[in-house]
Amino acid sequence: MSDLKEAIIALQAQSKVLEPDELTRNEYVTKVHAYANQFLNTLSNAPTYSSAKPLEDVFLVNENKKSLKEILEIYASEVAKKGINAASGGHLGYIPGGGIYTASLADYIADITNEYAGMYYASPGAVAMENELLNWLKSIFGFPESAIGNLTSGGSIANLIALTAARDRHEVKLERIAKSVIYVSNQVHHCINKALRIIGLADVIVRHVDLDAASRIKPDDLEEKIKSDMSNGLYPFLVIASAGTTDTGAIDPLEQIAKIAKAYNLWYHIDAAYGGFFILTKEKSAQLHGMALADSLVVDPHKGLFLPYGIGAVLVKDKQAVYHSNHYRANYMQDTLNDDAPVNPADVSPELTKHFRGFRMWLPLQLHGIDPFIACLREKLVLTTYFREELLKLGFKLGPEPDLTVSYFWFPTGNEKENAFNEQLMKEIHNDGEVFLSSTRISGKFVIRIAVLSFRTKLETIDRAVKVIDKALSKVKAEF
Ligand SMILES: Cc1ncc(COP(=O)(O)O)c(C=O)c1O
């Protein structure tokens, strides 16, 4: 045998473990499956939050190997049990979702077959499925079929794609940047500010529009600001509304803002990452109807459709505006070119190679139908109202009636120690760890907020949260 062949065979013997045989695969899956079941079976009684940090060096990567059993033990104790248990229904902080089980089955298969979901040529099935999901989104949000879209890793990248399109449609570049104006609420998610910096718009003028008592944009103020900027020779080009702000769940007056955007030729973007899917509920569909009037829209299936983290979506009506930055052709991709092919995800996003994330959305929708998702969203609306009623009984003050399922509250001490009191209360709730809530500041005031969106948040969970809050309150009262 030649030296070359000998070397190849020796290397093959070493690399063979990367392709386990069926028996080994079954062994692996059985262990993983056992861990997954144990995790899910004990989830409803497991803590939602632990401030403990992972052990030092536990994740060190070196030449040493570990068995799958050891690996799963490390995962269970050092990953799954530390920080926020985002799978738990007790996750009532930030914007939770839960992560439905059947999505993980789709991820497993998508990883096994390793679909190349960036280009139609490489995986026409994967791309056609993702495009069909985008068509479904267009239909529920009232976007035209001609709109273009992408399944992104989350809301941040989805917003980035939309804002880039707005920039390119209005040719905001060179000396025009410093004279261009964007209108937002100060409640807009911070990923918008990040996106502006990333896409070279750090120097645009950002106008914060006045808000009403429920933290919604005041359309009159928006219009006045636009007029004043125009008369001062500035270039208003973009207004951003939220359908569900992160802090308070407020829905901006979408239709009124649309009229103003149209009258002054502004790109109208709506960040509905959190609230968008509530359009499926009969309670909220009218209030969210105005989403159809946006030039671009962001929704997050890993929030409102309860999918595991890693899937957002953007829809944009102006295809050319999106293509300006994202559509690219390179010599080494000449085989993939075909003018008749459907839209390639890679032409709508900065990503070329991407995870086939569409399957984790498509499989559960096909398997369960849409109704259980809608029922779950409606359940969250009622649970939020129930939670507020229970807190009133404990003597808390509540923020305004929420538009969706985020609500804030604070305990009134009636003195200058109110903020400190509520900060301590938040700490006690975190120390307890049974449920997880987060805090924010509204007009400088420290408040605790609850976000009811995980599909696993049930009546028992809310009752548990109220008990935890009550217990923490008694403790803090004794200290102050
Ligand atoms: C309203 C809103 N927009 C955007 C984002 C950012 O989305 P992601 O964390 O998926 O990038 C969030 C996240 O909570 C959000 O609530």
Ligand as a Chemical Component Dictionary entry (heavy atoms), coordinates in Angstrom:
data_LIG
# 
_chem_comp.id                   LIG 
_chem_comp.type                 NON-POLYMER 
_chem_comp.pdbx_formal_charge   0 
_chem_comp.three_letter_code    LIG 
# 
loop_
_chem_comp_atom.comp_id 
_chem_comp_atom.atom_id 
_chem_comp_atom.alt_atom_id 
_chem_comp_atom.type_symbol 
_chem_comp_atom.charge 
_chem_comp_atom.model_Cartn_x 
_chem_comp_atom.model_Cartn_y 
_chem_comp_atom.model_Cartn_z 
_chem_comp_atom.pdbx_ordinal 
LIG C1 C1 C 0 -40.190 44.796 21.410 1  
LIG C2 C2 C 0 -38.908 44.038 21.198 2  
LIG N1 N1 N 0 -38.197 44.260 20.091 3  
LIG C3 C3 C 0 -37.047 43.600 19.845 4  
LIG C4 C4 C 0 -36.543 42.695 20.752 5  
LIG C5 C5 C 0 -35.236 42.017 20.473 6  
LIG O1 O1 O 0 -35.482 40.716 20.044 7  
LIG P1 P1 P 0 -34.396 39.553 20.198 8  
LIG O2 O2 O 0 -34.051 39.493 21.655 9  
LIG O3 O3 O 0 -35.118 38.378 19.678 10 
LIG O4 O4 O 0 -33.224 39.924 19.362 11 
LIG C6 C6 C 0 -37.248 42.445 21.933 12 
LIG C7 C7 C 0 -36.750 41.475 22.923 13 
LIG O5 O5 O 0 -37.268 41.291 23.983 14 
LIG C8 C8 C 0 -38.471 43.118 22.147 15 
LIG O6 O6 O 0 -39.198 42.912 23.268 16 
# 
loop_
_chem_comp_bond.comp_id 
_chem_comp_bond.atom_id_1 
_chem_comp_bond.atom_id_2 
_chem_comp_bond.value_order 
_chem_comp_bond.pdbx_ordinal 
LIG C1 C2 SING 1  
LIG C2 N1 SING 2  
LIG C2 C8 DOUB 3  
LIG N1 C3 DOUB 4  
LIG C3 C4 SING 5  
LIG C4 C5 SING 6  
LIG C4 C6 DOUB 7  
LIG C5 O1 SING 8  
LIG O1 P1 SING 9  
LIG P1 O2 DOUB 10 
LIG P1 O3 SING 11 
LIG P1 O4 SING 12 
LIG C6 C7 SING 13 
LIG C6 C8 SING 14 
LIG C7 O5 DOUB 15 
LIG C8 O6 SING 16 
# 
